[in-house]
């Protein structure tokens, strides 16, 4: 009996060893590489033109969600990426001739030498922790949870918004690229010091990113949903998705 028992024991040990989860990557190195890739993608984004589609979702009296106004735009960077020109090209699936053209300055001027970038500020107001590894479309993904840091003092609009959110980030383990973010507001969000709009706790944001031309990853969609008040008294319901597609390098 000793020999068969030994064989079974060894086999059981081999099976357990094979099933043991791989250790998660080194936290500091993983986060540093992911941040570097995000910064590089932000810089590269000014080199791309793209299509943008904005969809407003409406909920009928029976609770079903349908799309309201759908508008499509062609967006082109100008002045070496310091600004973009957005032209309306489609509304509710129909082409728009001579659509409105809007120029948007996206250069970020720092008012003082110590001013942080938006990304630096977001990282500074949140705490991050590895959760687990999972597989998405055949690729290993590291899931990272984040929560607001206590007593954080954001300096930018991005940091002030991030401070009220908790959620999860899915990062492609091999590429060190963010592929998805899901966040939920744990406090109210105000715009225009609360006079223009205020969104309630529970507002959700979902962002997706994909590889555009191999090495460059860029946003492909964001959905923002919540309720609150506009101009202090008017009920506000927001449920909008923005899709970005047909990226093409122009610079």
C-alpha positions in Angstrom: 0.0 0.0 0.0 2.9 2.4 0.6 4.0 2.6 -3.0 0.5 3.4 -4.5 -0.1 5.9 -1.6 3.1 7.6 -2.4 2.3 7.8 -6.1 -1.1 9.3 -5.4 0.4 11.8 -3.0 3.0 12.9 -5.5 0.3 13.2 -8.2 -1.9 15.3 -6.0 1.0 17.5 -5.2 1.8 18.0 -8.8 -1.8 18.9 -9.6 -2.0 21.4 -6.8 1.3 23.0 -7.9 0.0 23.3 -11.5 -3.1 25.0 -10.2 -1.3 27.4 -7.9 -1.9 31.0 -9.2 1.0 32.9 -10.6 2.2 35.7 -8.5 1.1 39.2 -9.5 3.8 41.4 -11.1 5.9 43.8 -9.0 3.5 46.6 -8.1 5.9 49.6 -8.4 7.3 48.5 -11.8 3.9 47.7 -13.2 2.3 51.0 -12.1 5.3 53.0 -13.4 5.2 51.3 -16.9 1.4 51.8 -17.1 1.7 55.5 -16.2 4.4 56.0 -18.7 2.3 54.4 -21.4 -0.7 56.6 -20.5 1.4 59.7 -20.7 2.8 58.7 -24.1 -0.7 58.0 -25.4 -1.8 61.4 -24.3 1.0 63.0 -26.2 0.4 60.9 -29.3 -3.4 61.6 -29.3 -2.7 65.1 -30.7 -1.3 63.4 -33.8 -4.5 61.7 -34.7 -7.7 62.8 -36.4 -10.8 60.7 -35.7 -14.6 60.4 -35.8 -16.7 61.1 -32.7 -20.2 59.9 -32.1 -22.3 61.3 -29.1 -25.4 59.3 -28.1 -27.9 60.6 -25.5 -29.9 57.8 -23.9 -33.5 58.3 -22.8 -35.6 56.2 -20.4 -39.3 55.8 -21.4 -42.1 55.5 -18.8 -41.7 51.7 -18.8 -38.1 51.9 -17.8 -36.6 50.9 -21.2 -33.6 52.8 -22.4 -33.5 54.0 -26.0 -31.3 56.5 -27.8 -32.2 60.1 -28.2 -30.2 62.5 -30.3 -27.1 60.9 -32.0 -24.6 63.3 -33.5 -21.4 62.5 -35.4 -18.4 64.7 -35.8 -15.1 64.7 -37.7 -12.3 65.9 -35.4 -8.9 67.1 -36.7 -5.9 68.5 -34.7 -4.5 71.8 -35.8 -1.6 74.1 -34.7 0.6 71.0 -34.0 -2.0 69.6 -31.7 -2.6 72.7 -29.6 -6.2 72.8 -30.7 -8.8 70.6 -32.5 -11.5 71.5 -35.0 -14.7 69.6 -34.6 -17.2 69.5 -37.5 -20.7 68.2 -37.3 -21.2 65.6 -40.1 -24.1 63.5 -39.0 -27.3 63.7 -36.9 -29.5 60.7 -36.2 -27.9 58.7 -38.9 -28.3 61.3 -41.7 -25.5 63.3 -43.2 -25.3 67.0 -42.3 -24.2 69.4 -45.0 -22.2 72.4 -43.9 -22.4 71.4 -40.3 -21.3 73.6 -37.4 -17.6 73.9 -36.9 -16.1 74.4 -33.5 -12.5 75.1 -32.6 -11.4 73.9 -29.1 -8.1 74.9 -27.6 -6.7 72.0 -25.7 -3.4 73.3 -24.7 -3.0 73.2 -20.9 -1.2 76.2 -19.5 0.2 76.0 -16.0 -0.5 79.1 -13.9 2.5 78.4 -11.6 5.6 76.3 -11.8 4.4 73.8 -9.2 1.1 73.1 -11.0 0.7 69.4 -11.5 -0.5 67.8 -14.7 -4.0 66.3 -14.7 -2.6 62.8 -14.6 -0.2 63.5 -11.8 -3.1 65.1 -9.8 -5.4 62.1 -10.4 -2.8 59.7 -9.2 -2.1 61.9 -6.2 -5.7 61.9 -5.0 -6.3 58.2 -5.3 -4.9 55.0 -3.7 -4.5 51.9 -5.8 -4.3 48.2 -4.9 -3.9 45.0 -7.0 -6.9 42.8 -6.9 -6.4 39.8 -9.1 -5.5 38.5 -12.6 -8.2 37.4 -15.1 -8.4 36.6 -18.8 -10.1 38.9 -21.3 -10.2 37.9 -25.0 -7.4 35.4 -24.4 -5.1 38.0 -22.8 -4.0 38.2 -19.1 -5.4 41.3 -17.4 -4.5 42.7 -14.0 -7.5 44.3 -12.1 -6.6 47.2 -9.9 -9.0 48.8 -7.4 -8.9 52.5 -6.5 -10.4 54.7 -3.8 -10.1 58.3 -2.9 -7.1 59.2 -0.7 -8.0 60.8 2.6 -7.2 64.6 2.9 -6.1 64.8 -0.7 -5.7 68.4 -2.1 -6.3 68.3 -5.9 -5.0 71.2 -8.0 -6.7 70.4 -11.3 -10.2 69.9 -12.6 -9.3 66.2 -13.3 -8.1 65.7 -9.8 -11.2 67.3 -8.2 -13.4 65.0 -10.2 -11.3 61.9 -9.5 -11.5 62.6 -5.7 -15.1 61.6 -5.6 -14.8 58.2 -7.4 -13.9 54.6 -6.5 -13.8 51.7 -8.9 -11.6 49.3 -10.9 -9.1 49.5 -13.7 -8.3 46.6 -16.1 -4.7 46.7 -17.4 -3.3 44.4 -20.1 -0.5 42.6 -18.3 1.8 42.2 -21.3 1.2 45.6 -22.9 0.9 47.5 -19.6 -2.0 49.4 -21.1 -5.3 50.4 -19.5 -8.2 48.7 -21.4 -11.1 49.6 -19.2 -12.1 51.8 -16.2 -15.3 51.5 -14.2 -15.9 54.2 -11.6 -18.8 55.1 -9.3 -19.1 58.5 -7.5 -19.2 58.1 -3.7 -20.1 61.8 -3.2 -21.8 64.6 -5.1 -20.0 66.3 -8.0 -20.5 70.0 -8.7 -19.9 72.1 -11.8 -19.6 75.9 -11.7 -19.4 75.8 -7.9 -22.7 74.0 -7.9 -24.6 76.7 -9.6 -24.5 75.2 -13.0 -25.0 71.5 -12.1 -24.7 69.0 -9.3 -24.6 65.3 -9.9 -25.6 62.9 -7.1 -23.7 60.1 -5.5 -23.9 56.9 -7.6 -23.0 58.6 -10.9 -21.1 56.1 -13.0 -18.4 56.4 -15.6 -17.1 53.6 -17.9 -14.1 54.1 -20.2 -12.6 51.8 -22.8 -9.2 51.9 -24.7 -7.8 49.9 -27.5 -4.6 49.6 -29.6 -5.0 51.9 -32.6 -1.9 51.2 -34.7 -0.1 48.6 -32.8 2.0 50.5 -30.2 -0.5 53.4 -29.7 -3.5 52.9 -27.4 -6.2 55.5 -27.4 -9.8 55.9 -25.9 -12.6 54.3 -27.9 -15.6 55.0 -25.7 -16.8 56.6 -22.5 -20.3 56.4 -20.9 -21.4 58.8 -18.2 -24.7 58.3 -16.3 -26.1 60.0 -13.3 -28.8 62.2 -11.8 -28.7 65.6 -10.1 -29.8 69.2 -10.3 -29.1 71.9 -12.9 -29.2 75.6 -12.0 -30.0 74.5 -8.4 -33.6 73.6 -9.0 -34.1 71.8 -12.3 -33.8 68.0 -12.2 -30.9 66.7 -14.3 -30.6 63.2 -15.8 -27.4 62.5 -17.7 -26.8 59.3 -19.7 -24.4 59.8 -22.6 -22.0 57.7 -24.5 -19.2 59.1 -26.6 -17.5 56.8 -29.1 -14.2 57.6 -30.8 -13.2 55.6 -34.0 -11.6 55.7 -37.4 -8.4 57.1 -35.9 -5.9 58.3 -38.6 -2.5 59.7 -38.0 -2.1 63.3 -39.5 1.1 64.6 -37.7 
